[in-house]
Amino acid sequence: MIRVLIAAVVVLLVSTFPSTWLLMLFLGNVGLGLSYWGTLPLGILVSTLLGGLSARFGEV
């Protein structure tokens, strides 16, 4: 059970890294100096929204 939880956390961090990193770049240019951990919740939301939108357009 512990191995599954650790694996799930690793998959979450790896799958949300691109959107979180791009948000860090954007927010850094705006003047907000957020770290990876500060941007991670927003990165998870953006990854979920992009995944949901791409799955929805794949149905049509």
C-alpha positions in Angstrom: 0.0 0.0 0.0 2.8 2.4 0.9 4.6 1.6 -2.4 1.4 2.4 -4.4 1.0 5.7 -2.6 4.6 6.7 -3.3 4.2 5.6 -6.9 1.1 7.7 -7.2 2.8 10.8 -5.8 5.7 10.3 -8.2 3.4 10.0 -11.2 1.4 13.1 -10.1 4.6 15.2 -9.8 6.0 14.0 -13.1 2.7 14.4 -15.0 2.1 17.9 -13.7 5.7 19.1 -14.1 5.4 20.7 -17.5 2.4 22.9 -16.7 3.8 23.8 -13.3 7.1 24.8 -14.8 5.5 26.9 -17.4 3.3 28.6 -14.8 6.4 29.3 -12.8 8.0 31.0 -15.8 4.9 33.1 -16.5 4.3 34.1 -12.9 8.0 35.0 -12.6 7.8 37.3 -15.5 4.7 39.0 -14.0 6.7 39.6 -10.8 5.5 36.8 -8.5 8.5 34.7 -7.5 6.7 31.5 -6.6 8.6 28.2 -6.0 7.7 24.9 -7.5 5.7 23.9 -4.4 3.8 27.2 -4.4 2.8 26.8 -8.1 2.1 23.1 -7.9 -1.7 23.4 -6.9 -2.3 25.6 -9.9 -0.3 23.3 -12.1 -2.4 20.4 -11.0 -5.6 22.3 -11.9 -4.2 23.3 -15.3 -3.1 19.8 -16.1 -6.5 18.4 -15.2 -8.3 21.1 -17.2 -6.1 20.5 -20.3 -6.5 16.7 -20.0 -10.3 17.0 -19.7 -10.5 19.3 -22.6 -8.3 17.2 -24.8 -10.3 14.1 -23.9 -13.6 15.9 -24.7 -12.4 17.0 -28.1 -11.2 13.5 -28.8 -14.8 12.2 -28.6 -16.1 14.4 -31.4 
